Amino acid sequence: MMISRMMMSKYVVSILLLFALIPSVSAHRYFFGLTEITANENTGAVEIIHQYTLHDLQQALKKRLGRDFRLDQSDAEQQIRKWVNEEFKLTSPNGKQVTPNWVGFEADYQKIWIYQEIPKHDNLCEWEVLNTLLMDNFSAQVNTINIVDDYGNRSLILTVKNTSDIINCQQDIKE
């Protein structure tokens, strides 16, 4: 059976396109994290939820620890907790650094959610947020901090060049 030259060309082009797509499926080209800081009206606590790509976190902890890192390791939670406490910092307006209490984490095959909490607190006005999570590993890392409290919803965008910012609570932004 003879295959025409045109059919063979289409076949070769299809195979080349398939192989060209494989690297883009296995690695992503964007690096972002999302942290939500919420004032819980019922408890008065400040709840903090970090969301990151699981593979990126595993890569960062592998580099930090000098060994493979998996969530099923006996020290996984301890290592994540230590890493987050070193890379995510809150400073009150009077200059006192506040370390949130560890609540825990959960993950699926793509994402990890890390939970922290600060018990009873008046407000987040003028607090400084520093978040360098994953910035040592990925120069294009962007960490977005969403703040939800009595003053409304607002966001801080942190990058390698701007790793911290102040939470603004101007009355004119209150919803």
Secondary structure, 3 states (H helix, E strand, C coil): CCCCHHHHHHHHHHHHHHHHHHHHHHCCCCCEEEEEEEECCCCCCEEEEEEEEHHHHHHHHHHHHCCCCCCCCCCHHHHHHHHHHHHEEEECCCCCEECCEEEEEEECCCEEEEEEEECCCCCCCCCEEEECCCCCCCCCCEEEEEEEECCEEEEEEEECCECEEECCCCHHHCC
